[in-house]
Amino acid sequence: MATSVGLAVLGVVGLAACDSGPEGSPSQVAEAVADALEAGDLSGLPVVDGTPETSQQQLEQAYAGLGEAPLSVEVVEVEPADDAMRSTARLRLTFDLPGEGSELVREVPMRMRVSEDVWSVAWEHALLGVPLGQRLEVEQVREPRADIVDRDGDPLATRRPVWRIGIDKTRLAAEQATTASRDLAEAAGLDEDAYSDRVTSAGPEAFVELITYRQDDPDGQELAAATEDIPGATAIEDEQVLGPTRTFAQPLLGTVGPVTAELLEQEPERYEAGDVVGLTGLQAAFDDQLRGQPSTRVVAVDEDTGSSTPVMEQEAEAGEELRLTLSGPLQREAEAALAEVGPPSAIVALDHSTGDLLAVANGPGSQGASTALAGQYAPGSTFKVASTLGLLRQGFTPGSEVTCAETLTVDGYRFTNVPGYPTSALGPISLTTALANSCNTALIDQRDEVPMTALAGAAADLGLGAVWDMPVTAFSGSVPDAAQSDTEHAASLIGQGRVLVSPIAMAAFAGTVARGEPVVPRIVAQQQVPSPTGGIQPSEARALQEMMRAVVTEGGASILADNPGPPIIAKTGTAEFGTQDPLQTHVWMIAVQGDLAVAVFVEEGELGSTTAGPIMDAFLTEAHGLLP
């Protein structure tokens, strides 16, 4: 950056005159020229061998191909004036080009002399860093965006062929635009009025895109064929970074597209108009890694011949692929298991021995929302595992006797068990039987044994509320350590009240029971997760595993009893919500088989056993054949 020497930034006309010589000095002129070049405004300079207007015109022509690249100018040296009142200086011009670390540096000579008793710059086009008759242009070429791959290196998000379908206004008469645009929108099943307005308002040479389809999509193939019969309609072959299917691991993988105005405003040094960047999910979180750095080339273009001479070249840095812990085959099976589920739903599966997330699936009812990772819901009876841990810490054992009543009233609120609760599991029963059949009243009856602080502590030791270093939003759960009333305390013991979890939190919760220490989920294969702290005692883990196995052998998860593979431990859950009569219910099932810990969630269903159970059964059956 040029420094101030006590004169106007863009001019030296008003320099104080000295009685013994001309106005100004070579140093002052050099600094003024440097400031003027930086500002892109030469109008105030004292110029000989030209005019400020001509100099300004040459500057604008010489730099037009550099776009908005900022210029900084430094005065390197100034020679002392000689007897003929002449001097020279050297300036260093530094253009900050697009791309990290891309700079064009040019050192140029400058001549100065006294004219009409004022030190002035002897203007030469070479002061701009390029000879007369040439202009500087910057060219950028970006390498293809790197892939996001699964744990085996198979591409998940990669460049895939698409059709960009729309109206090319250069191919039809103006009066045809309205009819053609409406015909194309009708063929696509989209809003005809909205698209027609867009086409009509676009310029006469515009291509107005209606929709993008994968080339292997039958609907896209049909619409591409239909363009042949609509004036101006066209299907342009292109490539876009996409997942294996439209829904595969969305919104985890995220989207790629043109940089938004918001991003340009927030990070002008990082992005420029026309960039293609990660907009959501992992694509956004790892955008710098995946898109790398483009090659930057500056050339001097001859205005007469159009020939170009390289001035500066910087090679591209290819993006680096992002390897996930995700299993492509397991992810497909998880999505298949949810394919027919209407409400928002999710399956999260992880390897509890490592924390590696193997499947993160959202059902079609989630409509692009991250139910699996960011959803916040009451866990219902799956949370009874934490309540049971609280009782174990008070000296209870799996065989300890508790009482399961048909109803239990707390502070005027009447609690019941789920519809269809077996009468054979009422009355005095073991703690194991209470958990296996999910008796609400048995656990609520023991609320004095597990105060809220103890309940929150047990939940934390099972991983709920942990701090995770995840690159995308993921909710680890929230369990209050104090209740606002006896009723809320009772509700908390059965996973309601203000207890909130997500499907990923409950997969880690189930895995913690099997592992005996908190499971810290990770989605990026290279990520180093901290060693878990806290957790449960080996005796506590064994007791919980024994009781969760009973949920399969004699309780609500009996649908999993004949699944192939190692024995399964599980817990069902149903949580009431809303204001309807009867209340709506969230439904859950968590299960562990071998190293695989899974949570299934449906936002609205009947019971954990009847709604979530068949989904878990289908997923585990297929997963058995895919795991090593």
Secondary structure by P-SEA (a helix, b strand, c coil): cccccccccccccccccccccccccaaaaaaaaaaaaaaccccccccccccaaaaaaaaaaaccccccbbbbbbbcccccccccccccbbbbbbbbcccccbbbbbbbbbbbbbcccccccccccccccccccbbbbbbbbbccbbbbccccccccccbbbbbbcccccccccccaaaaaaaaaaaaacccaaaaaaaaaaccccccccccccccccaaaaaaaaaccccccbbbbbbccccccccccccccccccccccaaaaaaccccccccbbbbccccccccccccccccbbbbbbbcccccbbbbcbbbbbbbbbbbbbcccaaaaaaaaaaacccccccbbbbbccccccccccccccccccccccccccccccccaaaaaaaaaaaacccccbbbbbccccccccbbbbccccccccccccccaaaaaaaccaaaaaaacccccaaaaaaaaaaaccccccccccccccbbbbcccccaaaaaaaaaccccccccaaaaaaaaaaaaaccbbbbbcccccccccccccccaaaaaaaaaaaaaaaacccccccccccccccccccbbbbbcccccbbbbbbcccccccccbbbbbcccccccccaaaaaaaaaaaaaaccc
